[in-house]
Structures are given as C-alpha cells and as structure tokens.
C-alpha cells in the first residue's frame, strides 16, 4: 500500500511544474524579465505566477548595473554592457537553491538587458532540468529520508 501511494505521488509530482514568482524592481516590460520568462515558458520547467502567495519558489532578479570591467579604452567604449543577477529561493524556507550573475565584461556587440535575460534564463532552465533529473520532482520538493 505504501509503495503504491509513493509511486502515485512521484508520478503526479514528476509531471507538475514549479510555480515561480519573479521578484524584481524592474518593470515587466524590461527585456531582461521578458527574455528570462520566455526561456522558462519555452522549456516548460516552471510556471511564472503574478503574485508571490501562489508561488513555491521566488526568483530575485536585479539589474546589477553596467560593469565597465576592462573596457576603459576609448576603442572599446560601448562594447561592455549590462549585468544581471538572479537568486532562486524556496519561498517557504528562504533556502537559496541557485544563483548566477551574467553580463558585463567585454563582448563585441555589448551586453543588452535582453541578452542578460536570455543567458540567465538558459542557466536557470539547466538548473531546473538537473534538479528534476536528480530528484525526479519539481522544486522545492525533495525526497524524504527513510524513517
């Protein structure tokens, strides 16, 4: 009986998606927010919800500024760009599961907000897929220890 219940729970959980609230000071129209959201929706790894109360996890997203790094040369002006940081936490506990910062530095075309959002989105999708492959469950669930 216990085995059947566990299998049923795992089957339901494996098909479910994590609900995610994006907590940011950036407007919804910001390209970083839009591109990151598109990546999550396209990969079908999380459902973005409009209010934190409906979310299992919270993604803190912030534009950390324009990092000039080594781009002090007049010849490289405009080749550096925006940076963004994302931190994924379990809403109920505040436990940090993943974080990344992308953008800035030198790139021929420069870093736009959209490019930063796409790169953060790619990395977050990779994290969600690895989590599901490892635990077979959507965030923030983890298998319970045998008691």
VONUKE-57973 format. One record per atom (N, C-alpha, C): x, y, z; residue in three letters. Coordinates in steps of 0.2 Angstrom, whole numbers, plus 2048, in hexadecimal, padded with zeros to 3 digits. Example, Ala and Ser with C-alpha at 12.3 -4.5 7.8 and 13.67 -1.06 7.14 Angstrom:
8427E4827ALA83E7EA827ALA8427F0827ALA8407F5823SER8447FB824SER840800827SER
END
This chain:
8047FA800UNK800800800UNK804806800UNK809806804UNK80E80C805UNK81180D7FEUNK8148087FBUNK8178097F5UNK81380C7EFUNK80C80A7EFUNK80880C7EAUNK8068147EBUNK8068167F1UNK80581D7F3UNK80B8217F1UNK81181E7F2UNK8178227F1UNK8188227E9UNK81681D7E5UNK81781D7DEUNK8128227DBUNK80C8227DEUNK8078277DCUNK80982E7DDUNK80C8307E3UNK80E8367E4UNK8148387E0UNK8198347DFUNK81E8357DAUNK81C8367D3UNK8178337D1UNK8148337CAUNK81183A7C9UNK80D83C7CEUNK80A8437CEUNK80F8487CEUNK8148487D2UNK81984D7D3UNK81D84D7CDUNK81F8487CAUNK8238487C4UNK82084C7BEUNK81A84C7BEUNK8178507B9UNK8158577BAUNK8158587C1UNK81385F7C3UNK8198647C2UNK81886A7C2UNK81D86F7C1UNK81D8737C7UNK8238767C8UNK82487B7CEUNK8218817CCUNK81D8847D1UNK81A88B7D0UNK8208907D3UNK8218957CFUNK82689A7D0UNK8248A17CFUNK8268A57D4UNK8258AC7D4UNK82B8AF7D3UNK82B8B47CEUNK8318B87CDUNK8318BE7D1UNK8358BF7D6UNK8358C57DAUNK83A8CA7D8UNK8388CF7D5UNK83D8D47D2UNK83A8DB7D3UNK83F8E07D3UNK83D8E77D2UNK83C8E97CBUNK83F8E57C6UNK83E8E67BFUNK8378E67BDUNK8358EA7B8UNK82E8E97B6UNK82D8E37B2UNK8278E07B1UNK8268DA7ADUNK8288DB7A6UNK8288E17A3UNK82A8E279CUNK8318E279BUNK8358E27A1UNK83C8E27A0UNK83F8DC79CUNK8438DC797UNK8458D7793UNK8488D1797UNK84C8D379DUNK84F8CD7A1UNK8498C97A4UNK8448CC7A6UNK83E8C87A9UNK83B8C47A4UNK8398C779EUNK8368C4799UNK8398BE796UNK8408BF795UNK8448B9792UNK8458B4796UNK8468B579DUNK8468B07A2UNK8408AC7A2UNK83A8AF7A2UNK8338AC7A3UNK8328A879CUNK8348AA797UNK8338A7790UNK8378A0791UNK83D8A0793UNK84189A794UNK83E895798UNK83B89779EUNK8388937A2UNK83289079FUNK82E89479CUNK828891799UNK82988C793UNK82E88E78FUNK83088A789UNK83288378CUNK836883791UNK83987D793UNK834879798UNK82F87C799UNK82987979DUNK82C8767A4UNK83087A7A7UNK8328777AEUNK82F87B7B4UNK82C8807B3UNK8298847B8UNK8248887B6UNK81F8897BAUNK81988E7B8UNK81A8947BCUNK81B89A7B9UNK81C8A07BCUNK8158A37BEUNK8148A57C4UNK80E8A77C7UNK80F8AE7C9UNK8098B27C9UNK80A8B97CAUNK80A8BC7D1UNK8098B77D6UNK8098B97DDUNK80D8B47E1UNK8108B67E5UNK8158B27E9UNK8118AD7EDUNK80B8AE7EFUNK8078AA7F4UNK8058A37F0UNK8058A37E9UNK80489D7E5UNK80A8997E3UNK81089C7E5UNK8168997E3UNK8198947E8UNK81D88F7E6UNK82188A7EAUNK82888D7EBUNK82A8917E6UNK8318937E6UNK83189A7E3UNK83689E7E5UNK8368A57E4UNK83D8A67E0UNK83D8AA7DBUNK8438AB7D7UNK8448B37D8UNK84A8B57DCUNK84B8BC7DDUNK84F8BE7D6UNK84D8C27D3UNK8518C57CDUNK8528CC7CDUNK8588CE7CCUNK85A8D57CCUNK85F8D67C7UNK85F8DC7C4UNK8648DF7C0UNK8698E27C4UNK86F8DF7C4UNK8758E17C8UNK8798E77C5UNK8778E97C0UNK87A8EF7BDUNK87E8EE7B7UNK8828F37B5UNK8868F27AFUNK88D8F27B2UNK8908EC7B0UNK8978EB7B3UNK89C8EC7ADUNK8A08F17AEUNK8A58F37A9UNK8AB8EE7A9UNK8AC8EB7AFUNK8B18E67AFUNK8B88E97ACUNK8BA8E57A7UNK8C08E77A3UNK8BF8EC79DUNK8B98EE79DUNK8B78F2797UNK8B88F9798UNK8BE8FB79AUNK8BF90279BUNK8C2906795UNK8C4902790UNK8C790478AUNK8C1908786UNK8C390E783UNK8BF91177EUNK8BD90D778UNK8C1908776UNK8BF904771UNK8BA8FF772UNK8B98FD779UNK8B58F877BUNK8AE8FB77EUNK8AE90177EUNK8A8904781UNK8A290277DUNK89D900781UNK8968FD77EUNK8968F677EUNK89C8F377EUNK89D8EB77EUNK89B8E8784UNK89B8EB78AUNK8998E8790UNK8928EA791UNK88F8E6796UNK8888E7797UNK8858E679DUNK87F8E479DUNK87B8E37A3UNK87C8DD7A7UNK87B8DD7ADUNK87C8D67B1UNK8758D57B5UNK8748CF7B6UNK86E8CD7B9UNK8708C77BEUNK86C8C77C4UNK86D8C27C9UNK8668BF7CAUNK8668B87CBUNK8608B47CDUNK8628B07D2UNK85D8AF7D7UNK85E8AB7DDUNK8578A77DEUNK8588A17DEUNK85289C7DFUNK85189A7E6UNK84C89B7E9UNK84A8997F0UNK8448957F0UNK8448917F5UNK83D88D7F7UNK83A8927FBUNK8338947F9UNK8308997FDUNK82E897804UNK82D891806UNK82B88F80CUNK831890811UNK83788E80FUNK83C88E814UNK841893813UNK84289680DUNK84789B80BUNK84D898809UNK84D891808UNK85388E806UNK8558907FFUNK85C8927FEUNK85E8947F8UNK86088D7F4UNK85D88C7EEUNK85F8867EAUNK8648877E4UNK86488D7E2UNK86788F7DCUNK8688967DCUNK86E8997D9UNK86F8A07D7UNK8748A07D2UNK8748A67CEUNK8788A77C8UNK8788AE7C7UNK87E8B17C4UNK87E8B87C2UNK8818B77BBUNK87E8BB7B6UNK8818BB7AFUNK8818C27ADUNK8858C27A7UNK8858C97A4UNK88B8CD7A5UNK88C8D37A3UNK8928D77A5UNK8978D47A1UNK89D8D67A3UNK8A38D479FUNK8A38D6798UNK8A88D3794UNK8A98D578DUNK8A58D0789UNK8A18D3784UNK89E8CF77FUNK89E8D3779UNK89F8D1773UNK89F8D576DUNK8998D976CUNK8938D676DUNK88D8DA76CUNK88B8DD772UNK88E8DC778UNK88C8DF77EUNK8868DA781UNK8858DB788UNK8808D878BUNK87A8DC78CUNK8748DA789UNK86E8DD78AUNK86A8DA790UNK8658DD792UNK8618DA797UNK85E8D4795UNK85C8D478EUNK8598CD78BUNK85E8C878BUNK8648C9789UNK8698C4789UNK86A8C1790UNK86A8C5795UNK86B8C379CUNK8668BF79EUNK85F8C179DUNK85A8BD79EUNK85A8B679BUNK85C8B6795UNK85C8AF791UNK8618AB795UNK8678AD796UNK86C8A9799UNK86A8A77A0UNK8678AB7A4UNK8658A97ABUNK8608A47AAUNK85B8A57A5UNK8568A07A4UNK8598997A2UNK85E89979DUNK86189379BUNK86488F7A1UNK8678937A6UNK86A8907ACUNK86588D7B1UNK8608917B1UNK85A88F7B6UNK8578897B3UNK8558897ADUNK8528837AAUNK85787C7ABUNK85D87D7AAUNK8628787ABUNK8618757B2UNK86187A7B7UNK8618787BEUNK85A8747BFUNK8548777BDUNK84E8737BEUNK84E86C7BBUNK85186B7B5UNK8528657B2UNK8568607B6UNK85C8637B9UNK86085E7BDUNK85D85C7C3UNK8598617C6UNK8558607CCUNK85085A7CBUNK84C85B7C6UNK8478557C4UNK84B84F7C3UNK85084F7BFUNK8548497BEUNK8578457C4UNK85984A7C9UNK85C8477CFUNK8578447D4UNK8518487D5UNK84C8477DAUNK8468447D7UNK8458457D0UNK83F8437CDUNK8398477D0UNK83A84C7D3UNK8348507D5UNK8358587D3UNK83085B7D3UNK8318637D2UNK8338667D8UNK83686C7D7UNK8388707DDUNK8318717E1UNK8328737E8UNK8378727ECUNK83886B7F0UNK8348677EDUNK8338607F0UNK83A85C7F0UNK83B8587F5UNK8418547F5UNK83E84D7F8UNK8418487F6UNK83F8417F9UNK840841801UNK83C83E804UNK83C83E80BUNK84183880DUNK845839812UNK849834815UNK84582E818UNK848828817UNK84482381AUNK844823821UNK83F822824UNK83E82282CUNK83E81C82FUNK
END
